[in-house]
Structure formats: C-alpha cells, structure tokens
C-alpha cells in the first residue's frame, strides 16, 4: 500500500472513529425525568393575560392503570405542593412520547388525555393538535440546538409549511407546557410562550427575548391590594416596614417596577420587620406567601 492510499484509509478510519464516538456520547434527554422540574409560561385570552407555572414532581399517581408523575399548577414565585393545585400527570414511554392526563384550559375547566410531545417523529410525520383530533401538525424540520451548554433535538411543527411551534428535547413546547397549539395557529402564534424551564433549581432554558423569569404582567393595576388580612406600615416608608398577617407568613419578596427581585426572606411568623434603607425611592411590589396563598401589595419608598 503506497503512502497516499495509506493516508486516505487512515483518514477515513479516523473520521469514522470520531463519528462513532460522538454518536455513542449522545443520550436522549427525556421530559419526564427524576427531580423537580418547573415550567414558567405566559398566555393571553380574550384580553386577559395569564402567568402560569407548572411543577412536575417525582410523586406517582395511577390513572386508568397507567403511572404518571404528578403535575402541579401554581403562580407563586416558589413552588409549594401544599398550596399548589395538582391538575394531572405526565408520563413518557420508551418511544420518546410524552402523555398528559388532567385538566386543561385557561381556567382548567376541561379534561385532556393524550400526547403533548413526540420525539419519535421524522420529517413529514404528523401530530394531532391538543384539542382537535381532526387537525394535524406536520414535522417541517429537525435540527439540534445548544441550550445551556447541552445539545438538544429541536422539531419544527407546522401546517402547510407554516411553522407554528417547536418541540425541544428534554424541555417541551416553546409555547408553553400545556398551551393550546391550535389557538397559537389561529392567532398567528402570539398567544403563548415558554419563558423559562428549571430542573432541580437550575435554569436550563430562557426565551431569547426576556431577561427575567418574573411575572411580566406584574403591574399596579393587576395587583390585589385590598386584602385586609395583611397590613404593611408605614406605607409610604423610608427606613423600615412592618408586615403583619392574620395567617402565618411563609415568605416575603420585594420587586421593583422592572420585575426584578430586590429582596427575599423566609419568615414562618405572623409578622416581619424589614430594613429598606438599601432600596431607592420609588414604587415596589411586595409578594407575600401565607398559608392561605399569595398576595401582592404596593409599597412606596420615599
């Protein structure tokens, strides 16, 4: 064998070895996996904005002889299974198909049982819409994308070559975990978004056009400020405030008008004194989690 042929053979074998090694390193990332997962989503309906968070735990629940992991709905900044609502469950099979059984809808007044993601599909395959078995998406394209340093498969789903949404390996639908896909198509794709995805407390995904996973609809007009069970005084304030409640306060958070968290503490008491000397003058939003739920209050710092 001459030197030229030897180099060609060696180069081919080296390339094949590299390709095989890379192929062996790849491992599919399931959506239903051990640990605590949290999806933070937004959606709009009939002029109303919705801020939804979903937590998937390792708790099993049996529904019609199938084992699912419990899925909770909540809107608090911190997931608490005691105050969150269990709306159903997720399961994933060996074919990389993810199924949801439970409540759906903006007020969770409906019931759904079926696939919400399917990573066994190929380009040209179809996938039926969540609320209509007669209408289908088609897989338009499949590529890989690096998110948080991890390579993930990404499927482009659409109708008549019009892209509606994407399925992202290990994360789910970029419009939101349980978002109504058909409504996205009808309204031009602007009605829902997956803001953030966390696994075991680590942020794994954040939408490209946002800088915070906080509630983007947090505004003074939307806040519930007339709850007399919680008082903040003085308000306006300069150096310190006292927060008291008829119920046990679990945690307190303070946000500025940009939605950035500037203070957080755990309480486990009916009252808490807070030093606010580090806060600049302006309007702030205080989020208070009690045994009865989550309340927003307005604070003015002079």
N, C-alpha and C positions, 0 to 999 in steps of 0.2 A: 504494500500500500504506500503510494507516494505521499509526500508531506502535505500537499494541497488537499487530497482526499481525506487524509487523517484529520486535518483541521476542520473540514466540513462535518465529518462524523462526530468529532469531539464537540463541536459547537451545537450540533443537533441534540446530542445526548445531554449536554449541559442545560440547554433550553427546556428539554423535556423534563429533566430532573427538577428544575426551578418551578415549572408549571405544576408538576405533581406535588411538590412540597407546598406550594401556595394553595392548591386545591385541598390538600389534607388539612391545612390550617383553618380553612373556612368551616364555621359551625353555625347552623341556623339559630337565630335568636327568637324564641317563642314570645308571644304576647303574654300568655298565661304562664308565669314562672314564679319561683319562690321569692318571698319578700313582700314588702308593701309598695304598691305602685299607685301613683296619683296622676290623673289627667286633669288639667285646668283648661276649660273651654269657654267660649262665648257663642251666643246665638241671638238672632233677632226674630221677632214675630209680631206682626200687626202693630208695629210702632213701639214695642216693648223690647228692652234689652235684657238678656239673661246671662248671668255669670254662674256657670255650673262646674262643680268639681266632683270627680269620681275617684274612689279609692278601692282597689282590688286587694283583698287580704288573702291569707293562706287558710282561712276558715272554709271548711267544706259544707256544702248544702246539697241535699239529694232532691232532685225534681224529676219526676217520671222516670225513676230508676237510673238517672244519669247524675254523675257527680260534678258539681260546679264549684268554683271558688266564689265566695260572697262578694258582690259589688255594692258599694255604698255611694249614696249621693249626699253631698254637703256643700255649704257655701262659706264655712268658716275658714280662717287662714290656716288653722291647724286641724288635721283630721282627728276626730274623737268618735270612736264607734258607739259611745253611749248617747251622743246627740245626733249622729248622722243617721240617715234612713237607708236601710238595706232594701234595694229596689230589685235585686235579682242576682244573677250569677253568670260567670264566664267559664267556658271550658275550651280546650284545644286538643285536637286529635293528632294522630301520627301523620296525617296528610297535610298538616300545617293549616288546617281550617279552624277558625275561631267562631264559636257559637255563643249567643247571648239568649238567655231566657229571663224575662222580667218585664218591668214597667217601662214604657216609653212615652214620648210626648212632652211638650213644654211644662205641663202640669202633672206628668206621669199618670195620665188617666187611661192610657191604652196598655195593651199587653203585646209582647212580641216574642217569637220563638224561632230562631234561625241563625244563619251565618251573618257575621258582620265583617269578616275579613277572610281571605283565602289566598295563601301564598303557594298553593299547588298549581295555580293557573299559569297558562302560557299566553303569549301574544295572540290575539284573536279569540281567545276564550271569553265567555260571557258570565256575568254575575248579576243575579236579580237584585232589584232595589229593595230596600228595607221594608217599605210599606206597600209594595205592589209587585206581586209575583209575575205579572204580565209584562213588565218593563225591565229591560236589562242594560247593564253597562257592558262595554267591551274593553278588554285589556288592550290599550293602544301601544304601550311601550313598557319595557322593563329595563331598568338600569341599576347601578349601585351608587350610593351617596355616602360620604363620610360625615357622620354626625357625632360630635363629641369624641372624635378620635376612633370611632368604630365604623367599619364598612357595613352598610345595610342595604338589602334589596329594596327597591322602590318601584311600585307599579303605577303606571298612569292609567286611570279608568275614565271612560267617556262614552258618549253617544254620537254616532255619525261623525267620528273624528274630532269631536269637540270634547276637550278634556274637562272633566268635572272635578275630580279629586284624585288623591294619591293614597295608596296603601304603603306604609313604611314598616319594614320588618322590625318586630320587637316593640313597636310603638302603636301602630294602628292608622286610623283615618285622619288625614291632616285637617279635616273639617270638624273634628271632634269625635270622641269615642262612640257615642250613640246618636250622632246627628243624622237627621232625615236627609238622605242623599238626593231624593227626588226634588225636595224643596230647594236644594242648592242649585240643581239644574234649571228649574223653572225661573228662579230669581237671578240667574247669571252667576251663581257661585259666591255671592257676597253675604250669605246669611249665617255662616258658622265658621269657626276657626278653632283649631287646637293651639292654645297659647303655649302651654308647657307640659312636659312629661317628666316625672321624677320616679326613680327607683331606689328604694331604701334610703331616702333622704338626699340623694344626689340628683341634680338636674341633668337629664340626658338629652332633652330637646327643648328648644325655644324657637318660636316662629321668627322668621327673618326680620320682620318689621316692628318688633317690640323690644323694649329694654327691661321690662319687668313683668313678672307673673301676677302682679297685684290686679285687683278688680279695676278694669279700665272705665267702668261705669260708676265708680265711686264718686258721687257729687253731692253737694249740699242739698240739692232738690230731691235726691233719691233717698236720703238718709231718714231713718226712723228716729226722730229727735224728741218725740213727745212721750217716751216711756218713763213714767213716773217712778218705776221701781228702781231706777238707777239715777243718782244725782252726782253732779260734778260742781265743786265750788272751791274757790271763787271762779267765776267764768263771766267776763274776761279775767285773765290771771297774768301774773308777772313772774313769780319765782317758784311757786309750788301750787299743786292742786290736790284735792282730796276726792277720791271716788268712793261712793258708798252704794251698797245694793241690798235689796231685801233678800237676795239669794247669794249663795257662795260664788265669789268671783274666781274663775279658774285662771284666766289670763287677760292681759291688757296690752294692746298695741296702739301706737300713735303713728299716723300717716300724714305727710304733707300734702299739698294740693296737687302734686305731681304723681301721687300714688306711691311714693317711696316711704318705706317703713323707717322711722327715725327712733323708735323706742319699742321695747318688748320686755315683758316680765311675766312670770308665773306668780300667782297670788295665793289661792286657797284660803281666802278670808272674805268677809263681807265688806271690807274697806281697805283702801290703799292710799298712802300719801306718796306723791311723785314730785321730785325736783325737776323743774322745767327750765332752769337757768340756761341750759345748753341750747334751747330752742330759740330760733329767731322770731321776731314779731311776725304775726300773720295768723292765718286760719289753718287749723289742723282737724283731723278726723280721728276720733278715738274708737277703736274696736274693742268691745268688752265681751268676753265669753263667760257666761254663767251656767249654772246647772239647767237653766231654762232655755238657753240658746245664745244667739249672737246679736248684739245691739251696737249700732253706730251712734256716736254723739259728736257734736261740733264743739270745738274748743278754740277760743280766741286768745292769743298770746299778745299782750301789749308791750 
